Amino acid sequence: MKSCTQSLHSKIANDALYYIYNYIDSDINIDTLAQELMVSRFHLQRVFKEQMGMNIYESIKSIRLQKAASLLLTNSGSTITEVANMCGYSSQTSFIRVFKERFSMTPTTWRKGGFKRYTSQVISSSATASISQANFEALEPAIVKQPEIKAYYIRHKGYSKKVKQVWQKLQAWVYTNNVEEYDSIGLYHDNPIVTPLHSCYYVASIAPKVIKENFETRLPFFTIPSGIFAKFDVSGKYGDILKLIEWAYQEWLPQSGYEATTLPSYSIFKKNHFLEEDEKFIAQYYLPIRLR
């Protein structure tokens, strides 16, 4: 596929994805989405599947259920029906059915502690995260408003040490284009504590401080949306990031007075563990939030 076509297809898929994030609590109509992006329904569905590895309906379902899994913990005063409505389900019965298909338990069981069993299984599938002794109880975030970030990226299916190869390619791109000032951003397209790691999409990206028209690149380009975030300053070694995300969603968030939004969280690395020999990182972790 020619690089210009690849970039166009990538833009269509990303624009569709962020439309879904913004309207996940409504009945998303694919025809309306196609009109919004000024493409045919057929072309949209074909390009989205090509870029994301799943069709639009599967992606909508996944995002809704990830949001529901979080809301069931943070919104303890909301009924199951109310949580279902916040995630775009008009029927409590259908919500309970699809939730059970995804998480092998009902929303009520999840809320009463079943989430700990599920996430511990996800964490245990990572050899490094499962032995991490990282403790974040004393960590206090700053609440910040982040601007949108424009970045070049590579999307990778699966969260494992193989992500290192993706970061190496991005580092080669930085050297090729003599980019001196930039942010290295790891975006967790799927929440890695409620998504099996082998099917979890991770987005490695480079955000140059100055974007030049003459960049030599075949990399796609996207915009990370602006928003309100809880910013955690953290350091550690490979494996600790998953423990951090687990703690942020399951311990800090329910007690915080905030709820997570549908936007993905991300880390801005000052030191990237995927590129360091000692596999240690220094980063700012951004968790998207809003007041309950």
N, C-alpha and C positions, 0 to 999 in steps of 0.2 A: 504494500500500500504506500503511495506517495506520501511524503511528509506533510504536505499541505492538506491532503485528504484526512490523514491521521489526526492532525491538529483540529480540523473542523469536526470530525466525529467525536473527538475527545471533548470539545466544547459543548456539543449537543448533549452528550451523556452527563457532563457535569452540571450544565444548566438545568437539565431535567431532575437531577438528583437533589439540587438545592431547592427547586420548586417543591419537590416532595417533602423535604425537611420543613419548609415553611407552612405547608398546608396539610400536614400529616393528620391533623385533627378533623379534617373534612373528608367528604366523599370525593376523592381525586378522580377526575374524568380524563381519560387518556386523550380524547378528542380535543378537549379544552387545553390540555398541556401541549399537544402538538401545535395547535393554533398559536399558543403563547410563544412557542419557539420557532414558528413560521416554517414548519416542515410537515410532511404528510404523516399520518398515524403509522403507516407501514414502515416508512423510513425511520421514524423515531424508535419504533420497537426493534427494528433490525440493528440499528446502530447501538442502542442501549445494551442489547444482549451481547453484541460483539465487544463492547468496551468493558462491561461490568461482569460478564460471565453468568448473568441471570437476567430473567425478563423483568419488566417494570413491576408487574404485579407481585413477583417474589420479593423484589426490593422494598416495595411499599409495606408488605406484610412483615418483613424483617425489621424495618425501622419502627413500625408501630409496636411490635412486641418488645423491642429493646426499650422503647420509651415506657411501655406499660410495666416492664420489670422494674424500672427505676421508680416510677410513680407509686407503685404498690408499697415501696419502702418509705419514700419521702412524704407522701400524702396520706398519713395514717388516718386522718379524719374523713377521707373520701371513701365512699362505698365502691364496691366492685363495678357497679353500673356506671358510676361517675368516672372512674378510671377508664373504663371501656369507651365512654363517650369522648374523653379527652384524647384518646388515641384513634378516633375515627370509626369506632364500632357502634353501630346503632342498636345492636342486639347483644345483651349480656350473654345469652346462650352461645352465640357464634364466637364471641370473644373467649369464653371459658374453653370452648372446644379447641380453637387454634392455639391458645396459650398452653393447654395441656399437651397438644401435639408437639409443640416446640420444646417445652421444659419438662415434660413427663410428670407434671403435677398441676393441680388447680391453682388459680390466683390466690385463693385463701390459704392453701398450704404453703405457697411461696412466701406470702406475707408473714406467716407464723413461724418462719425460720427455715423453710425449705430452700430458700435462696442460698443459705450458707452451704448446704450439701452440694447444690448445683455448681456454685462458683469454686468450691474446693476441688471438685472434679476437674474443672477447667484448669485451675492453677496446677494441679498435680500432673497434668499432661505436659507441663514444662519442667524439664529436669532442673533447671536453674531456679525458677520461681518457687518450686516446691520446697527447696532447701533454704530459701532466703530468710534471713533473720531480721530483716529491716523492720524498724518500728517507727511509725509516724504519729504517734499519739500526741506529741508535743508540737506538732506542726500547725502553724496558724497562717492562713492565707490572707492575701490582700484582695479586696474586691475591686476589679479594674474594668474599664471599658476599653476594649481592644478595637483598633481600626481594622478594616478589611486588609487582607494581605494577598498580594499577587505573587504567585510562585510557579516555578517549573517543577514538574513532578514525575515520579514513576509509581504506579499503583501495583502492589504486590499481594497476591492471595496467599495467606498463611503467615502467622506471626511466629517466627523462629529465627535462629541464627542465620538462615539463608537470606534474611533481609540485608545482611552485610554486603552481599553482591550488588544489591540495588544502590546502596549508599556509595559503593565504590564507583559505580557508573556515574552517579551524580557528581562525585568528586572529580572525575575525569572531565566532566562538562565544565565544572568551575575552572579547572586548569586550562582547558581549551579556550575558554572565553576570557581568561585573565580577570575573573571576577574577584575583587579584593575584599569587598564588604558585603556580607550576606548573612541571612539567618538559615540555619538548618532546622527544618521543622518536620517532626514525625506526627502525622495526623491519624488518629484511630477511627477510620471510617466506620468500622464496627466496634462496638464496645467489647473489648477482649475478655471481660470477665463474665459475659453472658452469651458469648459466641464461641463455639469450639475453635481452638486456635488454628487448626488446619484449614478452616474455611473463613477465617477472619481477614478482612481486607485492611491492609496497612498502606498508608500513602507517605512515601519519603519525598521531601520537597526542598528546593532551594529558593529562597526569596532574596534576590539581589537588592541592595539598597538603591541602586540606580539601574533601571532596565533600559538597555540599548537596543536600537533597531537592528544593529548589525551582529547580534548574537548568532553564532553558528550553532544551530540546534535542531534536533528532530524531536525534542521533548515537548509534550503537551503542556499547556499553560492553564492555570485555573486561579480562582479567587476564593480565599478562605473568608467567609462572611464575618462582619463585625459583630460585636455583641458584648454582653456583660459576663465576666468570668471570675471565678475564684482562682487566683494565681498562687501556686505553691512553689517555693524555691527549694529544690531538692538536689541531692547528690547520692550516688551509690554505684552499684555494679550491675552488670547484666542479670536480669531476673528480678531486680527490685522494682522495676517500673510496673510490672503486673501487680505486685503487692501494693504499690502505691495507689493504683487505679481501684483495686479492690477496697482498700481502706477509704478512699475518697468517696466512692459511691455508697458504700455500705455502712460506714461508721460516721464520717464527717457530715455527709449530706443530710441524712435523716435528722441529725441534731442541730442543723445549721439555720433552719428557718427558710431555706431556699429549696427549689426543686431543679432537677436537670432539665435542660431543653433538648430538642431533638438534634441539635447541632453536635457534631463530633468533638471530642476533646482532642487536645494536641499538646506536644512538648516542643519547646524551642531549646535546642541544645547549645550550650556554651562549650561543652565537651561531649562528643558523641561516642557512646559505648560501642556502637557498631563499627567504628573506625579506629578505636584505640586498642593497642596491644593488651593493656591491662583490663579492658572491657569495663571501664568505669565511666560514669557520666556526671555532668553538672548541667542542670536543666531548670527551666521554668515550666511547670505543668499547668495548663489552662483548662479548667472545667467549666463548661457553659452552664449558666444558672439564670434563674429569675425568682422573684419573690413568690412565695406560695399564696 
